[in-house]
Amino acid sequence: MAEDLTIIVIALLGGKALHGCVAAAREQSSNVLAVRRDGTITNAEGRSVGMAERPDIAAKRRSGVELATTPLVALIEDTVIPDRGWAEAVSAAFRKGIVACGGPVKLANSLPGQTRALALSEYGRYNEHRPAGEVTALPGCNFAFRRDELIEALRGSPGLVDLDTFGRLRDRGGKLAWAPDMAVTFAHPYPEGARLRTRFDHGRIYASSYPGMRSRLTNAAKAFLLPVVLTVRTAKDVGLAQIGSVSTLGWLILQHAGWAAGELAGALIGPSRDGLGRWQ
C-alpha cells in the first residue's frame, strides 16, 4: 500500500463508475478522497469531510488537494480505473526528484464510438509507447504531484488547470516526468464530455486563457485549420487501428470541429460569462 499517497477521484459520472474507481483506488492506498459531482468530498469510507469551493473541475481538484495530508497526491477521474501497481509506480517516480508525473491512458475495447473519439483526442498522445523521461504536459485524468509544491504553485490561480499548472511548476524549477508503469484504463462511456457543446465550451476556455490580442488573433486564424490538423495528429499518435471504425473517425472529426469553433469564439470574444464554470 502506498501510504505516502492520497488518491483523489474526481467524479465526472458518479454512481457505479465512481464507486468502482474508488474501490480500485482503495486496494492501492488507504488514503482516498472522492470529490462528487455536487462538490461534496468524502473519504474512503464514504463519510463527508469537506466541500469544493466551486463546482468546476479546477476548483474541485484544488479542494481535494488541500484536504489531503500526505506528501504526494494523485488525481484521477471516475471514467478510468487504475491498473494494478499504479500507486507503487507513482511513489517510485517521485524517488527521482520530480514535482509531478503522469502515465498512460489505455482505452477499453467496449467504449462506444463517441466516447472512444473523445478519449483518443484528449489522451491519444499519452499512450503506452511513450518512454520514461522528462515531459512538459501530463494527462488530466491520470497525474500526481508533490502536494506542498503544488499548493504553492496554485497560489493566485483559479484552480488546478492542466497547462497553467504545469507552466507554474516549471517556472518554479520543477520537473515533470512520464512514468510508463503508471497506467489507467478509460473504461466508461462519457456522453456528456463527448457532446459537441462540451467540446465547444472547452475549446473556448482554452483559447480565452491566452493573454494579449495578438495571441488571440493568431489562434483565431489557426482555428479554421484545426479540425483537419487535430484529426491527423490524433491518427498519427494512435494509429488507424486504435481509431477502429468509421463511426469513431466521424465523431473525432466532429469533436475537433466543435473544439475549433470554441477556440475561434474564445479568441475573438473571450470566455463565456460562466468561464471555468462550464468545465464540470
C-alpha positions as CSV (number, residue, x, y, z in Angstrom):
1,M,0.0,0.0,0.0
2,A,1.2,3.5,-0.9
3,E,0.8,5.3,2.4
4,D,2.6,8.4,1.3
5,L,0.0,9.0,-1.3
6,T,-3.6,10.3,-1.3
7,I,-5.6,9.3,-4.3
8,I,-8.2,12.0,-5.2
9,V,-11.0,10.7,-7.5
10,I,-12.9,13.4,-9.4
11,A,-16.4,12.4,-10.3
12,L,-17.4,13.1,-13.9
13,L,-20.0,10.3,-14.0
14,G,-20.8,9.4,-10.4
15,G,-22.8,6.3,-9.4
16,K,-21.3,2.9,-10.2
17,A,-18.4,4.4,-12.1
18,L,-17.3,6.5,-9.0
19,H,-17.8,3.5,-6.7
20,G,-15.7,1.2,-8.9
21,C,-12.9,3.8,-9.3
22,V,-12.8,4.4,-5.5
23,A,-12.8,0.7,-4.8
24,A,-9.9,0.1,-7.1
25,A,-8.0,3.1,-5.6
26,R,-8.6,1.7,-2.0
27,E,-6.9,-1.5,-3.0
28,Q,-3.7,0.5,-3.5
29,S,-3.8,3.2,-0.8
30,S,-5.8,3.7,2.4
31,N,-5.8,7.4,1.7
32,V,-8.6,8.1,-0.8
33,L,-10.8,11.1,-1.3
34,A,-13.7,11.3,-3.7
35,V,-15.0,14.7,-5.0
36,R,-18.6,14.0,-6.0
37,R,-20.5,15.8,-8.8
38,D,-22.2,18.1,-6.3
39,G,-18.9,19.1,-4.8
40,T,-19.1,17.0,-1.6
41,I,-15.8,15.5,-0.7
42,T,-15.8,12.1,1.0
43,N,-13.2,9.8,2.5
44,A,-12.5,6.1,1.7
45,E,-15.4,5.1,4.0
46,G,-17.8,7.4,2.3
47,R,-18.0,10.0,5.1
48,S,-18.2,13.7,4.2
49,V,-15.0,15.5,5.0
50,G,-15.5,18.8,3.1
51,M,-16.9,20.7,0.1
52,A,-15.3,22.0,-3.0
53,E,-15.1,25.8,-3.1
54,R,-16.8,25.9,-6.6
55,P,-18.5,23.3,-8.8
56,D,-15.9,23.5,-11.7
57,I,-13.3,20.7,-12.1
58,A,-10.3,23.1,-11.5
59,A,-11.7,24.1,-8.1
60,K,-12.7,20.5,-7.2
61,R,-9.2,19.3,-7.8
62,R,-7.6,22.1,-5.7
63,S,-10.1,21.5,-2.8
64,G,-9.2,17.8,-2.8
65,V,-5.5,18.6,-2.8
66,E,-5.9,21.0,0.1
67,L,-7.7,18.3,2.2
68,A,-5.1,15.7,1.7
69,T,-2.4,15.3,4.4
70,T,0.2,13.1,2.6
71,P,3.3,14.4,0.8
72,L,2.1,13.0,-2.5
73,V,-1.3,13.5,-4.2
74,A,-2.6,11.8,-7.3
75,L,-5.7,12.8,-9.2
76,I,-7.8,10.6,-11.4
77,E,-11.3,10.8,-12.8
78,D,-14.0,8.2,-12.4
79,T,-14.0,7.5,-16.2
80,V,-10.8,5.5,-15.6
81,I,-9.7,2.5,-13.5
82,P,-6.1,2.4,-12.2
83,D,-4.1,-0.7,-13.2
84,R,-2.5,-3.0,-10.6
85,G,0.7,-1.5,-9.4
86,W,-0.4,2.0,-10.4
87,A,0.1,3.6,-6.9
88,E,3.5,2.0,-6.5
89,A,4.5,3.4,-9.9
90,V,3.5,6.8,-8.6
91,S,5.6,6.6,-5.5
92,A,8.6,5.2,-7.4
93,A,8.5,8.1,-9.9
94,F,8.9,10.6,-7.1
95,R,12.1,9.0,-5.8
96,K,13.8,10.7,-8.8
97,G,13.4,14.3,-7.6
98,I,10.5,15.4,-9.7
99,V,7.4,17.5,-8.8
100,A,4.8,15.8,-11.0
101,C,4.3,12.7,-13.0
102,G,1.7,11.0,-15.2
103,G,1.2,7.8,-17.1
104,P,-0.5,6.0,-20.0
105,V,-4.3,6.2,-20.6
106,K,-5.4,2.9,-22.2
107,L,-8.8,2.5,-23.8
108,A,-11.3,-0.3,-23.0
109,N,-12.4,-2.1,-26.2
110,S,-16.1,-1.7,-25.1
111,L,-16.2,2.1,-25.4
112,P,-18.8,3.4,-27.9
113,G,-17.5,5.4,-30.8
114,Q,-18.5,8.8,-29.4
115,T,-16.5,8.2,-26.2
116,R,-13.7,6.5,-27.9
117,A,-13.2,9.5,-30.1
118,L,-13.2,11.8,-27.0
119,A,-10.6,9.6,-25.3
120,L,-8.4,9.5,-28.3
121,S,-8.5,13.2,-28.9
122,E,-7.8,14.0,-25.2
123,Y,-5.3,11.2,-24.4
124,G,-4.2,9.6,-27.6
125,R,-0.7,11.0,-27.3
126,Y,-0.5,9.8,-23.7
127,N,-0.2,6.1,-24.7
128,E,1.8,3.1,-23.6
129,H,4.5,3.6,-26.2
130,R,6.0,6.8,-24.7
131,P,9.3,6.2,-23.0
132,A,10.1,7.3,-19.5
133,G,11.7,10.8,-19.2
134,E,11.0,14.5,-18.6
135,V,7.9,16.0,-20.3
136,T,6.1,19.3,-20.4
137,A,2.5,18.0,-20.1
138,L,0.6,15.2,-18.5
139,P,-2.9,13.6,-18.9
140,G,-5.5,15.3,-16.7
141,C,-7.2,12.1,-15.8
142,N,-4.0,10.5,-14.5
143,F,-1.4,12.7,-12.9
144,A,0.3,13.1,-9.5
145,F,2.2,15.9,-7.6
146,R,4.2,16.7,-4.6
147,R,1.4,18.3,-2.5
148,D,3.2,21.2,-0.9
149,E,4.9,22.3,-4.2
150,L,1.6,22.1,-6.0
151,I,-0.2,24.2,-3.4
152,E,2.5,26.9,-3.7
153,A,2.2,26.8,-7.5
154,L,-1.6,27.2,-7.3
155,R,-1.5,30.4,-5.3
156,G,-3.3,33.2,-7.2
157,S,-4.7,30.7,-9.7
158,P,-8.4,29.8,-10.3
159,G,-7.6,26.2,-9.5
160,L,-5.8,23.2,-11.0
161,V,-6.0,23.9,-14.7
162,D,-3.7,21.5,-16.5
163,L,-1.4,23.6,-18.8
164,D,-1.4,26.6,-16.5
165,T,-0.4,24.5,-13.5
166,F,2.4,22.7,-15.5
167,G,3.8,26.0,-16.5
168,R,3.7,27.4,-12.9
169,L,5.6,24.3,-11.7
170,R,8.2,24.5,-14.4
171,D,8.6,28.3,-13.7
172,R,9.5,27.3,-10.1
173,G,12.2,25.0,-11.4
174,G,10.2,21.8,-11.1
175,K,10.4,18.8,-13.4
176,L,7.5,16.8,-14.8
177,A,8.1,13.1,-15.7
178,W,6.5,10.3,-17.7
179,A,6.0,7.1,-15.7
180,P,5.2,4.2,-18.1
181,D,4.0,1.9,-15.4
182,M,1.5,4.4,-14.0
183,A,-1.3,3.2,-16.3
184,V,-5.1,3.6,-16.1
185,T,-7.8,2.4,-18.4
186,F,-10.5,4.6,-19.8
187,A,-13.4,2.2,-19.0
188,H,-16.7,4.0,-19.1
189,P,-18.9,5.8,-21.7
190,Y,-18.9,9.5,-21.1
191,P,-21.5,11.0,-23.5
192,E,-21.7,14.3,-21.6
193,G,-18.0,15.0,-22.2
194,A,-18.2,13.9,-25.8
195,R,-21.1,16.3,-26.7
196,L,-20.2,18.9,-29.3
197,R,-21.3,21.7,-27.0
198,T,-19.0,20.4,-24.3
199,R,-16.1,20.3,-26.8
200,F,-17.0,23.9,-27.9
201,D,-17.0,25.1,-24.2
202,H,-13.6,23.5,-23.5
203,G,-12.1,25.0,-26.7
204,R,-13.4,28.4,-25.7
205,I,-11.9,28.1,-22.2
206,Y,-8.6,27.1,-23.7
207,A,-8.3,29.9,-26.3
208,S,-9.5,32.6,-23.9
209,S,-6.7,31.8,-21.5
210,Y,-4.1,33.3,-23.8
211,P,-3.3,36.9,-22.9
212,G,-2.9,39.6,-25.5
213,M,-4.8,40.5,-28.7
214,R,-2.0,39.3,-30.9
215,S,-2.0,35.8,-29.5
216,R,-5.8,35.6,-29.7
217,L,-5.9,36.8,-33.4
218,T,-3.2,34.1,-34.2
219,N,-5.3,31.5,-32.5
220,A,-8.4,32.7,-34.4
221,A,-6.6,32.3,-37.7
222,K,-5.5,28.8,-36.8
223,A,-8.9,27.7,-35.7
224,F,-10.1,27.2,-39.3
225,L,-7.4,24.5,-39.9
226,L,-7.8,22.8,-36.5
227,P,-10.3,20.1,-37.4
228,V,-8.0,18.7,-40.0
229,V,-4.8,19.3,-38.1
230,L,-6.1,17.8,-34.9
231,T,-7.6,14.7,-36.6
232,V,-4.4,14.0,-38.5
233,R,-2.3,14.5,-35.3
234,T,-4.5,12.1,-33.3
235,A,-4.3,9.5,-36.1
236,K,-0.6,9.8,-36.1
237,D,-0.4,9.5,-32.3
238,V,-2.5,6.4,-32.0
239,G,-2.6,4.7,-35.5
240,L,-5.7,3.9,-37.5
241,A,-6.1,0.6,-35.8
242,Q,-6.8,2.3,-32.5
243,I,-9.5,4.5,-34.1
244,G,-11.1,1.3,-35.2
245,S,-14.2,2.3,-37.0
246,V,-15.7,4.9,-39.4
247,S,-18.1,5.9,-36.6
248,T,-15.2,6.8,-34.3
249,L,-13.4,8.7,-37.0
250,G,-16.6,10.6,-37.8
251,W,-17.0,11.6,-34.1
252,L,-13.3,12.5,-33.9
253,I,-13.7,15.0,-36.8
254,L,-16.9,16.4,-35.4
255,Q,-15.5,16.8,-31.9
256,H,-12.4,18.5,-33.3
257,A,-14.6,20.9,-35.2
258,G,-16.6,21.7,-32.0
259,W,-13.3,22.4,-30.2
260,A,-12.1,24.6,-33.1
261,A,-15.3,26.6,-33.1
262,G,-14.8,27.1,-29.4
263,E,-11.2,28.3,-29.9
264,L,-12.5,30.8,-32.5
265,A,-15.1,32.1,-30.1
266,G,-12.6,32.3,-27.2
267,A,-10.0,34.1,-29.4
268,L,-12.4,36.7,-30.8
269,I,-14.8,37.4,-27.9
270,G,-13.1,35.8,-24.9
271,P,-14.6,33.5,-22.2
272,S,-18.2,32.9,-21.6
273,R,-19.9,34.6,-18.7
274,D,-19.5,31.3,-16.7
275,G,-15.8,31.0,-17.5
276,L,-14.4,27.9,-15.8
277,G,-17.9,27.2,-14.6
278,R,-18.5,25.4,-18.0
279,W,-15.9,22.8,-17.0
280,Q,-17.8,20.4,-14.9
